[in-house]
Amino acid sequence: MFQIFLGALLIVFGIFLKVTKDPGFARTKKFYWVFLVIGAFSAIAKIILMYQLKEI
């Protein structure tokens, strides 16, 4: 369950990087897609594992 939360948190941070106008995030703004992909894969993998182990 914690992995799903972390995946969602990474997705939210990726969206934040995409829409922020703060100059402090200017260098890392181009990496927003990495956080989106890692967060999505992490959450999806955990859901698949939970399904295979019959926890959901």
trRosetta pair geometry for C-beta under 8 A, 3 or more apart (Angstrom, degrees):
i j d omega theta_ij theta_ji phi_ij phi_ji
1 4 5.8 -50 -159 29 39 112
1 5 6.8 39 146 -17 66 103
2 5 5.5 -53 -154 36 38 114
2 6 6.4 37 150 -18 69 104
3 6 5.6 -51 -144 38 34 110
3 7 6.3 40 153 -22 64 104
3 42 6.0 -137 176 167 94 98
3 43 7.3 172 132 -97 80 46
3 45 7.8 -75 148 82 137 93
3 46 4.2 168 97 -83 123 145
4 7 5.6 -52 -149 35 31 114
4 8 6.4 31 153 -17 64 105
4 43 5.1 76 -134 -133 63 83
4 46 5.2 -137 -60 91 78 144
4 47 6.9 85 -97 -57 114 84
5 8 5.8 -56 -149 37 30 110
5 9 6.3 33 151 -21 65 107
6 9 5.4 -52 -145 36 34 115
6 10 6.4 36 154 -19 65 102
6 39 7.7 -144 129 -126 61 79
6 42 6.5 -73 97 138 96 146
7 10 5.8 -53 -150 35 31 110
7 11 6.5 32 151 -18 63 104
7 38 7.9 -146 -127 127 73 62
7 39 4.5 125 -169 -169 59 64
7 40 6.9 126 -176 -73 109 13
7 41 7.8 -149 -131 68 118 42
7 42 3.8 -166 -91 89 105 103
7 43 3.1 -177 117 -50 155 89
7 44 7.8 178 -164 -3 157 56
7 46 6.9 -148 -17 14 140 127
8 11 5.6 -52 -150 35 34 113
8 12 6.4 35 152 -19 66 104
8 39 6.8 136 -65 -175 10 115
8 43 6.2 87 -48 -86 68 138
9 12 5.7 -51 -147 36 32 111
9 13 6.4 32 153 -18 64 105
9 39 7.2 -152 68 -124 47 122
10 13 5.6 -53 -145 38 32 111
10 14 6.3 37 154 -21 64 104
10 35 4.9 -153 179 -173 85 83
10 36 7.6 -178 134 -83 88 21
10 38 5.6 -88 162 92 153 95
10 39 3.0 -168 88 -79 106 108
10 42 6.8 76 32 33 144 139
11 14 5.7 -53 -149 34 31 113
11 15 6.5 30 153 -16 64 104
11 35 7.2 170 -90 138 25 87
11 36 5.8 66 -126 -127 66 59
11 39 3.9 -163 -47 120 72 148
11 40 6.3 91 -86 -57 114 72
11 43 7.5 -23 -27 -12 127 140
12 15 5.8 -54 -150 37 32 110
12 16 6.3 38 149 -23 64 105
12 39 8.0 -178 9 -149 56 164
13 16 5.3 -50 -147 35 35 117
13 17 6.5 38 153 -20 65 100
13 35 5.3 -100 92 177 98 150
13 39 7.7 161 42 -59 92 143
14 17 5.7 -50 -149 33 32 111
14 18 6.6 34 151 -22 63 104
14 32 4.7 113 -164 -175 73 73
14 33 7.0 98 -160 -88 122 14
14 34 7.5 -165 -109 68 115 49
14 35 3.4 -173 -73 91 98 106
14 36 3.8 -177 143 -53 162 74
14 39 6.3 -136 -6 10 128 136
15 18 5.5 -52 -151 32 35 115
15 19 6.4 7 161 0 68 111
15 32 7.5 109 -70 -169 17 118
15 36 7.3 96 -50 -88 67 103
16 19 6.5 -74 -145 47 26 92
16 20 5.8 34 163 -41 68 112
17 20 6.1 -47 -131 18 25 114
17 25 6.1 -149 -129 173 76 133
17 28 6.4 -87 -136 118 128 92
17 29 5.5 177 177 -127 91 53
17 31 7.1 -56 160 76 160 68
17 32 3.9 -169 94 -95 116 98
17 35 6.6 113 15 30 137 143
18 29 7.6 123 -97 -165 28 82
18 32 4.4 126 -61 -179 79 164
20 25 5.2 36 96 58 140 149
20 29 7.1 -135 65 -108 98 106
22 25 5.0 67 82 12 101 103
22 26 7.9 -132 106 -39 58 73
23 26 5.2 -9 -161 -31 54 120
25 28 5.6 -73 -163 58 70 95
25 29 5.3 96 134 -63 88 88
26 29 5.7 -32 -143 -5 27 122
28 31 5.3 -55 -170 35 69 115
29 32 6.3 -9 -176 -35 48 105
31 34 4.7 -30 -177 21 84 122
31 35 6.9 83 132 -17 84 92
32 35 6.0 -59 -161 37 40 108
32 36 6.4 39 147 -19 71 107
33 36 5.4 -53 -147 38 38 115
33 37 6.1 36 157 -19 70 106
34 37 6.0 -56 -146 38 28 107
34 38 6.2 21 159 -12 65 111
35 38 6.0 -56 -138 42 28 106
35 39 5.9 28 162 -18 63 113
36 39 6.0 -62 -146 40 23 110
36 40 6.2 19 159 -17 62 111
37 40 5.9 -57 -144 38 27 108
37 41 6.2 22 161 -13 65 110
38 41 6.0 -57 -142 42 27 107
38 42 6.0 30 158 -22 63 111
39 42 5.8 -57 -145 36 26 112
39 43 6.3 19 161 -13 63 109
40 43 6.1 -60 -147 40 27 105
40 44 6.0 22 159 -15 65 113
41 44 5.8 -58 -139 42 28 108
41 45 6.0 30 161 -22 65 109
42 45 6.0 -55 -145 35 24 110
42 46 6.6 21 157 -16 60 107
43 46 5.9 -57 -150 36 30 109
43 47 6.4 29 154 -18 64 107
44 47 5.7 -56 -149 36 32 111
44 48 6.4 32 153 -19 66 106
45 48 5.7 -55 -148 37 32 111
45 49 6.3 31 154 -17 66 106
46 49 5.7 -53 -145 39 32 111
46 50 6.2 33 155 -19 65 106
47 50 5.8 -53 -147 37 30 111
47 51 6.4 32 152 -21 63 106
47 56 7.5 -31 -156 24 69 156
48 51 5.7 -56 -149 36 31 112
48 52 6.3 27 155 -16 66 107
49 52 5.8 -56 -144 38 31 108
49 53 6.2 17 161 -6 66 111
50 53 6.1 -63 -142 47 28 101
50 55 4.3 -83 -162 64 81 114
50 56 4.8 52 136 -6 111 110
51 54 7.6 27 177 -79 32 32
51 55 7.7 -78 -59 46 21 74
51 56 5.7 -47 -85 58 61 105
